[in-house]
Amino acid sequence: MSVTKPILSLSIKSIDDITRSINLASLLELAGWPKPGNVHRTQDFKDTKFEHFLAGITAIQPSFKVLCNKIYQSSFNIEKDYESIGLGLFYKNATKEMIKWQSGGNVLLGHILILSPLAAAATICLKKNTFKFNDFKYHLLRVIDESTVEDTLNLYEAIRTCNPGGLGSVEKYDITKENSIKEIQVDKINLKKIFEISKEYDLISYEYSTGFSIILTEGLPYFLETLYQFHNTNITTVNTYLKLLSNHPDTLIIRKSGIDAAIDISEKARIILQHGGISSEEGLDLTFKLDREIQGKNSNLNPGTTADLLAGTIFCALIFGFKL
């Protein structure tokens, strides 16, 4: 494996580079072992297996290719080009394919939501021949800010298709209430606005509302530094997962089991890192112990949102030059 000191300049040369990075990011996130609490290569959930994730990852790739190709056809010299990206339509189409091609339920909605704006920003950079980190971040912000009400309506349809667990209920724009669609239309709620509302109780929403600050300012630098230190992709993947988890109590755990349970898991991840993460024998033993503890709770303590942030982090590392 070739590892060099990271320089944050996009290394992509084609749409194929972007779509391969999307695919590989999801695969490497899934393959990271042992990420405590997730489905991984030696651990299935009762109704959701490792192979279901593989099938889901494969199923959504054509939708990503369509999205990137569509984006590349625009000039992005006018505002309407950002509005016409159609993230919501992508969410809807990708989730239908994900559900269609496997029987494990909602395995990748988080990947779909996290990776699509990142891929869109990378495609715009490729189109405009601008490859600096700040160029990427600028276009990422524009992709989210200039999204449309139609994107939000399609997001809701995608979520209903997936029927994810632990959603709970909210006072306004509640996905379970029939009048939410009308409220969104009347109030002109685009993706930026809807995710801003939910950012306090969902880390994916937090990323959309802050320009993917966790991935870009925490996950990506840590991933690249760890890779440079250990020259080992699996150590880097799992330790980055633990780092994100230690910094941010997982909101899927919060919704299913409460804030105290989420904080406890985050603290245990922090202790593992204090012992060197999985690069040390003691850290690896503690990681196995935490995995067994979480797996015994029937997925109610699964840090699934952290895994989604990890996929986004790996994608960014790949487009900025990381090679296996």
N, C-alpha and C positions, 0 to 999 in steps of 0.2 A: 504494500500500500504506500502510495506517495503522499507525503504530508509536508507542506511548506508553511512558513509563517503567513498567517492570513492577511490579505489585502482586500478591503471591501470594494471590489469592483465586479460588476456582473460579468460572468464568463460565458453566458449563453450566446449562441450563434444562430439559432433557428427555433422555430416553434417546436420541432421535435426535441430539442434540448430541454425546453420547458416541460413538455408533457412527460418525457422520460423522468425528469426530476420530480414531478408530481407522483408518478407511479412508484419510484424508488423511495420517496419520502414516506409514503404510506407503508410500503413493505418493510423498511428499516424500523419504523416505529413499532410495527407488529412483531418484528423479529427480535427486538431488544429483550434480553433475557438475563435475569428474571425481573421484569418490571412489576413491583409488588401490587397485587390486586387486579391486574388486567388479565384477560385471556392472553396466553403466550404459548410458546412452542411445547411446553410440558403441562399446560393447564387450560382446561375448558371450563365454561360455565355449564349449568344444567342443560339449557336450551340453546346455547350459543357456543359454537366450536371455533377453533383456530381456522379450520377450513372455510367457515362462513365468512370470515374476514378476507381470506384470500379471494374468494369468489366475488365479494363485494368490491374489493379493490380493482379487480379485473373489469367488473361490470361498469364502473363509472368512468373508465378511461376514455371511451369514445365521446362522452359528454364533455369532458375537459378539452378534448381535441377540437370539438365543434366550437366551444367557447373561445378558445385561443385563436382559432382561424377567423372567427367572426370579428373579434377585436382587431386583429391585424389588418383587416380590410379598411378600417377607418384611419383618418389622418391624425386625429386628436389635436387639430388646430382650432377647433370650435367647441363650445360647451356641449352641444347636442351629441357629440361623439361619446362623451362620458355617460350621458343619460341613456344612450342606446346600447350600452354594454349588455344589459339583461342578466344580471346576476340571479335575479329571482327565477327567471325561466330556467336557468341552469340548475338551480337548486331543485326545482320541480322535476326536471327531466332526469337528473342524476339520481335522485332518491327513488324514483320509479324503477330505474334500472337496478339499483342496489337491492331493492326489495324483491324484484322479479327474479334475480339470479341466485338467490340463496334463501334458506328457510330459517335463518337464525335471527330474523327481525332487524331492528335498527342497529346495524354494526358500524356505520360510517357517517352519520349525519354531521358529526363534529368535524371530520376531515373535509367533507363537502363545504361546510361553512368557512372553515379556516383557510383552506388551500385556494379557494376560488378567487378572492380578491388579491391574494399574493400573486397568483398566476396571471391575473389580469394586469397588475402593475408591471410584472416582468415582461409581458407581451407588449405593452405600450412602450416600455423602454427599448425593446428590440426594434419596434416599428420606428421610433424616433431617433434611434442610434445614440441613445444616452445611457451610460452604464455605471454612473457613480451611485453610491449608496443614497445620497440625498435626492437624486433623480427618482430612484425607486420609491423612496418614502413619499415624495411629493405626489407621484402618480397614484400610490396606494390611498393616500388621503382623498384625492379627487374622485377615485372610483367609488368610495363610500359616501362622500359628501354629495355627489351628484346622482346618486341612485334615486329611483322613482317610487311613487306609491305602488305602481304595478309590481315592482320588485318585492315590496313588503307583502302584498297580497299573495304572490307566488311563494314567498317564504312560508306563509301560514299554511298554504296547501301542501308544501313539502313536509312541514312538521306533522301535519295531520296524517300524511301518508306513512310516515315513520312511526307515529304514535310513541314517542320516547317516554321513558318513565320519569317520575319525579317532577313533573312540570308544575304542579300546584295550581293556584289561581291568583289572579291579580284583579284590581278594581276596574281598570280600563284597558281596552285592547286585548282582553283575555281570549286566548286562542280557543277556549272551550265554549265561548258564548257566541250566539248567532249574530248579535248586533255589532260584533267587533269589526267586521268587514266594512260596514257603513261608517263606523267611527273613524277608521283609518282613512277612508276616502274623503270624508268631510273635513277631517283635520289635516289632510295632506301629510301623512306620516310616511316618510321614506325610511330606508334601512338605517341611516345614521340616527334618526329620531327614535325609531323603535328599539334599537340596541342601547341608545343612551338611557332610555327608561329602565331597561332591565340590567344595566351594568353592575348594580350593587349586589345582585344575587346570581350572576352568571358570568363566568370568566370569558367565554366566547363573546358575549355582548360587550364586556369590558374592552376586549381587544378592538372590536369594531369602533367603539366610541373614543378610543385613545390612540388610534393609528397603529394598532398592534404593538403597543409599547412593551408588553411582557416579552413577546417573541423577539423583537428587534433590539431591545436594550438589556435584556437579561438572558434569554435563552440562547440567542445566536452568539454573543460574545463568549458565554460560558462553554457552549458546544465547541467552538473553534479553539479556545484555550485548552480545553480538556483533550481534544484531539491532538493538538500540538504536543501536549505533555506525554500522553500515553501511546500515541500512534495505534490506537485500537478502537475500531468503530463501535463494538458492543459496549465496552466500558464507557465510552463517550456518550452513547445513547442512553444507557441506564442511569449514569450519574447525572446527566442533564435532566432526565425525568425526575430524579430525586431532588435536584436543585430547585426546579420549578415547583414541585410539590411542597418542599420545605418553605418556600417563600410565599406560597398562596394556597391556603386551605381549599381543597377541591370543592367546587360548587355543586357537583353532582352528589357528592357525599353529603353536603349540607342539606340539599333538598330531600335526600332519602333518609338520612340518619341524624341530622342536626349539626350545629356548629361545633359543639364540644367534640364530637366524634371526628370531625374533619381536622380540627386543631391538633387532636391527639395523633392522627396519622401524619400530619405535617411535622410535628415535633420528632416523631420516630424517624422520619426521612432525614431530618437535620442531624440527628445523632449518628445515623449511618454515614453521612458525609463527613462528620467529624472523625470517623474511623477510616476515612479514605474511600468511602463508597465501595463498589464491587471490585476495585483494584487491590484491596487488601483482603486477607483471609477473614479477619474479624468483621469487616464491613460486609463481605459477601454472606457470611453466616447470619448477620443481623438482617440482611435483605431477604434471605430465605425465610427467616423467622417471621418477618413482617408480612411476607407474601402468604404464608400459611395462616396467619392470623386473619388477614383480610378475606382470603378465600373461604374461610369458615363461616363467613357472615352472609352467604348467598348473594353476593354482588352488591349488597347494600353499602359497602365501604369501598367500592371500586372507584379509584381516582380516574374516571373515564375522561373528564374534561382536561386533566393534565396530559393525558395521552394525546389528545387533539392538539394541544399547544406544542407538544413535542414534535408532532408531524409537521406543523408549520415551521418550527425551528429547523428541522432537518431539511425541509425544502429550501429555506433561505440559505442554509449552508451549502447546499448543492448548487444553486444558481450563482452563488458567490465564489465558487471554485473548488469546493470539497469534492474529492474523488476517492473512491474506495481503493 
